[in-house]
Amino acid sequence: MLEIAKKQRAPEQSPCPKGLLRADRGSFEQLLQGCKVVVADFWAEWCGPCRMVEPIVEELARRFSGRVAVTKVNVDENSDLAFEYGVMSIPTVIIFNGGREFKRFVGYYPGLAREIVKTVESLL
């Protein structure tokens, strides 16, 4: 019976792009449409706390490669995206599920990596 249930499942969504991505408006919209789960790190080069979040985002890209799209959005180069998604301070990490915002994390703090991983794993 279990084997029959497994065979009747809908086909899984195609894999997301692998690695850490850099998004602009066009590529960001494509990611939201093409991947079930997207992790977006809104950042800027001059932002100190953003540098502390960077290794977390890099590890997410490795850990969930092909299953989750992990992208960085430079707010200085993509201020329209930052405005559209209500990014008021950086770093801001937004997790999207099915093209919609699921959860957001603002700033850097101890335990941030664990919270993001737990959230992503709950969506897979």
N, C-alpha and C positions, 0 to 999 in steps of 0.2 A: 504494500500500500504506500509506504514511504517513497519507494522508487517511482511509482506512478506520479505522486505529488511533485517530485523533483523534476520529472520530465515535462509536466504541464506548466511550469513556471514560465513567465514571459522572458524573452531573451534579455540579457543584461545590457545596459547602456554601453556604448563603445568606450574604450579607455580614454582617459583624459591625457593631455600632453604631459610628458615626463619632464622632470627637472623644475628648477625655479624659473618662473617666467617674469617678464617685464611687460606690463600692459598699458595700452593707451585706450582711447574710447572704443575703437573698432574691435580690437582684440579682446577687450574686457567683455563686451557684449557677446562675442562669440563664445567665450568661456562660460558665461552664465547660461547660454542656450545649450551648449554641448556637454557640459559636465554636471552631474547631479550635485556634487559638493565642490565649492570653490572657497579657498581661503585667500583673502586679499589683505595685504599689508600696505596701508597708506603711510607714506614716509617722506622724508626730505634729507638731502645730503648733510645739511647743517644741523640736524637734530640729533643731539647726544643720546637720548633714550631710544631713538630709532636704531642706533648702532647696537644697543643691548638686545633688541628684539630680533635683529638680523640673524644671529645664529639659530634662534628658535625656528624662524621661517625656513632657513636652509635645511634644518633637520626634518621639518615637516615635509618638504619637497622630496627628500630622500626616502623617508619612511613610508609615505603614501603615494609614491611615484606610480603614475598610470591609473590610480584610483581616485585621486583628488587633484584638482588643479590648484597649484599654489603660485600666487603671483604678487609682485610688488607693483604699487602704483605710486609714482613720484608725484606728490601734490603740487610741486612747483611747475612741472611740465603738464599736469593734467588737473588743473584747478577746477575745471568743469565737472569732472567725475567726483572730486572731493566735495564740491558743493552739492551735487545731485544726491550723494549718499550721506549728507549731513555730517561730514567729518569736520569737527570744530577744533580738535587738537590732535597732535601726532606724538607717538605712533598710535594708529588705530588699526586693529585687526578685525575684519568683518568676515564671518563665516556665512556663506550663502548655501541654501539647500533648495534645489529645484528652482533656481533663479531668484529666490527671495531671501532677504536678510533673515538669518536664523538667530545669530547672536553676535554681539560686538564686545571687544575688549579695548579699553582706552588706557594708554600709558604702559609703563613697564613696572612690574612688581614681582616679588618672589612668588613662585607657584604659577606664574602665567603660562609657562610651557605645559605644565600638567593639565591646567584647565582647558587649554586649546586642544590638546591631544584627546582628552576625555570627551569634549564636545564633538570633535571630528569622528571619533570612533563610534559615538552614539548614532551617527547619521549613516554609517556604512552598513 
